[in-house]
Amino acid sequence: MLTEIDKDYYCSAGSFQTDGKCVDAICAPSQMCNKLCRNYHCKYPTPEQFKKEYGEEWTGAVYTMCTNFDNEECEADCERGWELWVNEEYAKTRAYCEDADVIIVCACTPFGIPPKDWRPT
């Protein structure tokens, strides 16, 4: 069961009490899932956030979005929104144009592709 905490975080606990509190040995029985709970995760983690949360590098697919709308050559690419790439290294070398500002998030959560207006916290 997955419970949305807010637009950036979710709780991945396997079970919940009827009042919505997650059942986890780390969480106090009366506590909602929070940042101290091992089930508290970023919905769309950057590779850095993934490593911090799970203790290992993310090597799988990533979503990227260009944010450099100031460069006319990049503008059409930037307007496409989030795109799926094989991995971070491939995305950095192949996505968009050379001087593009690119946001990269891991394609690893059940929430799928981030909303078009979403940005990492």
N, C-alpha and C positions, 0 to 999 in steps of 0.2 A: 504494500500500500504506500502510495506517495502522497504527502500532504504539502501543498503550497504554503510557504510561510509568507512570502511577499514576492515582488517581481524579480528578485535576485536570488532568493534562497528557497530550498525545500527540505523536508525531512524524509529520510529514506527508511525510517523504522518499519519493521515488519508487522507490527501490531500497535493498536491504539486503544485506550480506554474509551468508553462511550462519550466522555466529555472532550475527546480530541487530544488528550495528553498522551505522548508516546510512551510505550512500555519498553524501557531500556535500563539495564543495570547501572549505567552511568548517570542517568537522569533520576532525580528524586521522584518518587511516585506521584507527587502532586504538581510536577513541573511540565510545562509545555516544552517542546523541543527548542533548544536555543544554541548559541555558539559554543557552549561547553559540551554539548552532546555529540557523540561520534556520528550521529545520523544527520547532522546539520551540514548541508552541502550547497555550493553555488549551483544554480540552474545551468548556467552557461559559463563554465570556468575557463579562464585563460590558461595556457600551459603552465604558467607560474602558480596560479591558484590551485590547479590540479595537483602539482607536485607538493605543495604545502598541505593540502587536504589528505592525499593518499600516500605520500612518501615515495612516489616514483614518477618518472618522466612519462608524459603522454606522447605516444608515438603513432597514434592512429589519425584518423581523418579530422580535419578542422574546418570551421566556417570562417570566412574572412569577409571583411567589408572595407572598402576604400573610403576614406574621409577627406581626401584632398580635392575639394571642389574648386580650388583656385587655379589649377592647371587645366587649360583648355584641352590638352591632349588626353588627360585622365578623366575628364568630366563624364563622358559616356560610360566608361568603366565604373566609375564611382556610383552612378545612378542605378546600377543593376541590383544593389542591395547585397545581402549575404549570399555567398557562394560556397559550395562544398569542394574541398580539395583533399588530396590523398593524405598529406601530412603537412606539418608546419614548414619544413625546409622547402618542399615543393611549392607551397603557397607563396613563400617569400621570394623565390626566384622566378616564378611564372605569373603570379597574379598582378594585374594592373601594370602601371608604368613605373619606371625606376624610382622616381621621387615621391611616390604615393605614400600617404600615411595609411597603414593598413592595421585594422583591429583583427586579432586572431583569437578565436575561442575553440575549445575542444568539442568535437561532435560526439559527446559521450553520454548525454543524459536523455532520459525518455521524454524530455520536453521538446526535442527536435530543434529545428532552426529557430534562432532568436527572432523576436519581432523586429521589423525594419528600423524602428526608432530606438531599439535597446542598445545600451552601451555598458561595458564592464564598470563595476564600482571600484 
